[in-house]
Amino acid sequence: MLGGLGALLLVAAGVFWWQGQAAVQATAPVIAGPSAEAPPDDGADEALPSADPGDMAGPALPHASEQTREQRRFDRLDRDRDGRITRNEMLAPRVKDFRKLDVDGNNLLTFEEWAVATGNRFKAADANGDGVLERGEYAATKAKAAKKPVCRCK
């Protein structure tokens, strides 16, 4: 009795699988074989449209005023965009430099940590190693201005 029931279930499963395959094949797209002819390519789609603008001109470029520049400078520090700059927002750009000086990572800058960093800067600036900075050596310690990217627009 169990064997007959198992056989009946297998036949029913086979019928459902077979009908599912037939439904999938009926909705599948027809793939053209090598004998199917492709439509002729006349090259009409490859031509770019052309237009003669004549004496038309676009609008003038906007001018950035000093107020706009000052607003951008303010917005760089106002991280939460509430219209106010907090002390933490003001000091946030300097955290990276502080972390470089805080060698032991305890969030306290000791005199020794500051002195080592300052001494290293002095040694790097003293090109001839005589322990004294001349005008030329001192001038080399000036902070370098950030280079603006060169526009490669065409």
Summary of the structure (lengths in Angstrom):
residues: 154
radius of gyration: 37.7
end to end distance: 83.2
largest distance: 107.6
contacts: 194
relative contact order: 0.03
helix: 49%
strand: 0%
